Amino acid sequence: MEYIDFFKQLFVLAFGVFIALVLAFYIIWPKIEGHFLKMGNINQNKELLKDRLQLRFAAYERLLLFVHRVSPEQLMLRHHGQGISLHQFKQAILADIESEFQHNFTQQLYVSDVAWTIVRDLKGNTLDLMRNANKGMGAEASVDSYIEVVLKHMKALDVNPYEAAQVLLKKELAV
């Protein structure tokens, strides 16, 4: 009989411990689950932040390249060729500027408004320079004389706007 009483008490005690554990599990589990969800969200936010930073860096890289590619020296080097008229030369340069800008248009999503304004204004000023450089030149002006006028204009500037834009973009990225 003692064994039966002992096993009954052992069973009651084990059953009581089991019920206590089940109740504790139901009480504590929502907190544990909330903690796991919170940790998952933190990891997911870290990944999103990492992706955003990569997109931001890539956007600034592309805009730095854009500024370099639309500088008058680079434009004229790329399009200077034998046997093309001044009109063809200007049209090729203007089309190249517009194409480069359209190619990088969506980068404004990832850069500051200040950075985008700098790039947009630089593009507009470059177009104006290229359109107006041959005003006052004769009808039989050559590509070489056009290039000379543009380069003289660039040398006359106190600050090279293309270098200044690159410096500002780099500073923006560092912030």
Beta strands, then each sheet from edge to edge (+ up, - down):
end
